[in-house]
Amino acid sequence: MGQELKKNPSWALPGSSVYLNCLHMLTRNTHFSIGVHVLTALAVHRGSPVTSTKLAESVDTNPAFLRQVIGQLRKAGLVQTKLGKGGGSLLDREAQDISLLDVYRATVGTAGLATHDCPPDSECFVAQGVPQVMSRLSARLDAAVAAELAGTSIAQVAEEVRV
C-alpha cells in the first residue's frame, strides 16, 4: 500500500482538499485570464491596433494595470505595441500559433504551490521531507496545467466567444 500511495497519493487526486487548494491557488492571479481576454480581443480585431484604454474598458480594469499585463505579453513575443496616433496593441503572431500555455507562461510562469521554509539543519524528518514532497507535487501540477493549456489556442478561444 505504501508504494501505491507514492505512485498515486489520494491527497493529490481530484476532489481531495490538497487538489482543490491547488486549483484555488491557480485562480488567485488574474493576469492569465486578463492576458487571454486581451489576446482574444486582439484576435477578433484582426490586425487593427487596439488602445489600452479600449482594452481596459473591455476587461473592466484600470488602463495602467492593463499596460503591465500587456508588457508581460510583449516581453513574451505575443503582442506588439505601437505608440502615438493610430497606435495600440496587435498580435505579434497568428492567433492559432498562440497557445493558452504561452499566455500562462508569460503572465504567471509556472504552476506551483506556495511553501513554507524549514530550517535546513532541522533534525525533524518531517521538516526534511515535506519540502521535497511539495517540490515534486508542484512539478506534477505544472505538468498537468501545461498539458491542459497547450491544446487550446487564442484562435479557438476567439471562435468560442463569437458563438
C-alpha positions, 0 to 999 in steps of 0.5 A: 500500500505504501508504494501505491500511495507514492505512485498515486497519493489520494491527497493529490487526486481530484476532489481531495482538499490538497487538489482543490487548494491547488486549483484555488491557488491557480485562480488567485492571479488574474493576469492569465485570464486578463492576458487571454481576454486581451489576446482574444480581443486582439484576435477578433480585431484582426490586425487593427491596433487596439488602445489600452484604454479600449482594452481596459474598458473591455476587461473592466480594469484600470488602463495602467494595470492593463499596460503591465499585463500587456508588457508581460505579453510583449516581453513574451513575443505575443503582442506588439505595441505601437505608440502615438496616433493610430497606435495600440496593441496587435498580435505579434503572431497568428492567433492559432500559433498562440497557445493558452500555455504561452499566455500562462507562461508569460503572465504567471510562469509556472504552476506551483504551490506556495511553501513554507521554509524549514530550517535546513539543519532541522533534525525533524524528518518531517521538516526534511521531507515535506519540502521535497514532497511539495517540490515534486507535487508542484512539478506534477501540477505544472505538468498537468496545467501545461498539458491542459493549456497547450491544446487550446489556442487564442484562435479557438478561444476567439471562435468560442466567444463569437458563438 
